[in-house]
């Protein structure tokens, strides 16, 4: 069986820049938040499925409910979360949707 990691796409170019350029993440969110954002992106890249992230509680990954029922969240620095979704029917692709406090 071939191991497959999750592919990541981004809702905006700004999110792409924040998640893939530590300097930009640090400038916008500060050192500690930038470190956690990049840790979460690495955890997503290393996982073979969203279910793996949930099962092993990486970043306290969980599916959201209500008006965000199609999204998943991972903890950043409280109260912020990294939000992502599955991309269509593609099992091994997620799209980073936002970095926000949705509470």
N, C-alpha and C positions, 0 to 999 in steps of 0.2 A: 504494500500500500504506500502510495506517495504522499508525503507530508506537504500540505499546502498552507501557506500563511495568508492572512487577510490582506487584501489590497485596499488601499485607502484613497478616496477622492475627497474633495473639499467643496463646500457650498459656495465659497467666495475665494478670491485670490488672497485677500487679507488673512483668512483662516489658514490657507495654504502656507503663507509666509510665516505666520506665528508658529505653526506646528512644525515647520521644517527649517526655520532659521532661529537659533537660540538667541542671537543678538536682538532680533526684532521682538521676540517674545519677552525678553528681559526689559527692553525699552518700554513696551506697552503695559506689561503686567508685573514687572519686578522680578528679582532674582529667584525667590522661592517659588512663585507661581510658575515661572518659566521652566524651572527644573521639574516640577510635577507635570506640567503639560507635556514636556518631552518624554518623561517617564511613561505617561499614559499612551502616547503615540507609539512608543517602542513596545509596550505590552500588547497593543492592538496588532501591530505588525507581526509580532512573534506568535500570536495565537492562531490556531487553525480554524476557529469558528467563534461566533458570538457566544454560543452555548458554553464553550471552554472558558471564556472570560467570566461568565455568570457562575458556572460550576465551581471554579476555584476562587471566586470573589475577588478577582484582580481589580483593584481600584474601587471595590464595592460595586461592581458593574451590575446594573439592574434595568429591567424594562420599565418604562414609565406608563402611567395610566391617564385617563381623562383626555383632554385635548392634545396631549403629547403621547398618545397611546402607540404611535408608530416609531417612537424614539427610545433609545437606550441612553443611560447616563453612567458616567464614572466620576468619582469624587476628585476634586482638585483641592484648593484651599477653601475651607468652609466659608461661605455657603455656595461657592461656585462649582459648576459641574461641566464636564466635557460631554456634549450631546452628539449622538451619531445615529444613523439609520442604516438599514440594509438597503442595498442598491437594487431595486427591482427584484427580479427572480434570481439574480446572481448570488449564490450562497457565500462566496468567498470575497465579497466586496462590501465595504462600508463607506458611508459619506459622513464626514465631520460636518455637523450642522451649526454648532454654536459653542461658545464658552460663555456661560451665563449663570446667574442666580435666578432660577425659575420659581423659587419658593414665594 
